[in-house]
Amino acid sequence: MAPPGGPAAAPRARRTHLMTGEPRTKLEHTYQQRQFGRSLRNLREQARIDTTEAAVRTKIDVDKLNRIERGQPPTHHELTTLLDVYGLLYDDWQPYIRQLDHNRQRGWWRTYGLPRTHFAGIEHDAILVREYQLGLIPEPLQTEPYMRALRANSHRGQPDDRTIAVRLHRQRRLTDSNPRGYHAIIDEAALTIPLSDNTVLRAQLRHILDLAARPHITVQVLPRAAGPHDGRKGSFHLLALPEPEDHALLRIPHLAGETYLDDADRTASACRLFRHLATLALSPEDSTRWIQRLIDES
C-alpha cells in the first residue's frame, strides 16, 4: 500500500462548460470530447484566426464554434471544413477524423443505459481518484454482498442489479493491466456500521486489506479520535484527468444526485482539505493494522 415539482415548475439548473468555475449537477462532455475540442482550438490559434473570422469562413455559427471547442462533437462536414480553413493539409486530416469517430463510440457504461457523461465514464478517464467517505465504505472497495446488504436497507427497496453490475465493472480499473491510482480516506464510522450478517462485514474488511496491499491503492482510516474537522461536512471525490490543462475535478455526491466543480480555486481548496484529512488519518500501515484488529474483534 502506497503512502499517501408543485404549482410552478422549478427553474432548471444552469449548466456551464468546463473551466467557468460554476457549479453544475452534471458535466456536458466527456474528457475525450473536451480534449478533442482543445485540439481544434489549438489549430485555430496556430493559424492566427479568431472565432469571429473562423465562423465567417466556415459558415459555422460562432456560438456553435465555441461549443465545439469546449467539447461538443462537430459533424464530419464541420470538422473537415474547420481543418481546411485552419490550413491543415489533407494528408493530415485522418487522425482528427479517426478521433472524432472514436469519441462517438459508446463507452461500456452506455450498455447499461447510462448517459455518456455518467460518473462512470469520467472516473474511467481519470488517472488518479482521491476519495473521502464519511458514511459508507467507498464504492470501488465494496464487495457485491456488501452492496446488496446496503441496498436491502435502502428506502428504494430491493437491490438494483444494474447499479451493482455498473459498480462491479467500475472496479475493474483498479485491477486491470494499467490500473488507475486510488487513495481513499475512510471515516471510522463507515467501517463499523453494523450489518445484519456480520460475515458480510468481515469479508468486506478483508477485501479492503487485499486491495490496500496493491502499490497503486492507498487506504487510510480516519479515527473518531481525530475530533472535529471539515470532513464532517460530507464525502467528496477528486479526480485527476490526463490532460494537464484540466484542473482536478471535484465531485460532491448528495441526496438529490451530485454536483461537479472544476475551477482552480475551489478544487485547490478541496485538495488542501484532502491533504489535511490525510494527516489526521492513521498512516496506511496503521490503517491496515486497525482494520485487521476490527476483523479479529468482530
HELIX and SHEET records of a PDB file:
HELIX    1   1 TYR A   31  GLN A   46  1                                  16    
HELIX    2   2 THR A   51  THR A   58  1                                   8    
HELIX    3   3 VAL A   62  GLU A   69  1                                   8    
HELIX    4   4 HIS A   76  VAL A   85  1                                  10    
HELIX    5   5 TYR A   90  ASP A   92  5                                   3    
HELIX    6   6 GLN A   94  ASN A  103  1                                  10    
HELIX    7   7 TRP A  108  TYR A  112  5                                   5    
HELIX    8   8 PHE A  119  ASP A  125  1                                   7    
HELIX    9   9 GLU A  139  LEU A  141  5                                   3    
HELIX   10  10 GLU A  144  ALA A  152  1                                   9    
HELIX   11  11 ASP A  161  ARG A  170  1                                  10    
HELIX   12  12 GLN A  171  LEU A  174  5                                   4    
HELIX   13  13 GLU A  188  THR A  192  1                                   5    
HELIX   14  14 ASN A  198  ALA A  212  1                                  15    
HELIX   15  15 ARG A  224  ALA A  226  5                                   3    
HELIX   16  16 ASP A  230  LYS A  233  5                                   4    
HELIX   17  17 ALA A  264  LEU A  280  1                                  17    
HELIX   18  18 PRO A  284  GLU A  297  1                                  14    
SHEET    1   A 6 ILE A 217  LEU A 222  0                                        
SHEET    2   A 6 GLY A 181  ASP A 187  1                                        
SHEET    3   A 6 LEU A 128  GLN A 133  1                                        
SHEET    4   A 6 PHE A 236  ALA A 240 -1                                        
SHEET    5   A 6 LEU A 249  HIS A 254 -1                                        
SHEET    6   A 6 GLY A 257  LEU A 261 -1                                        
END                                                                             
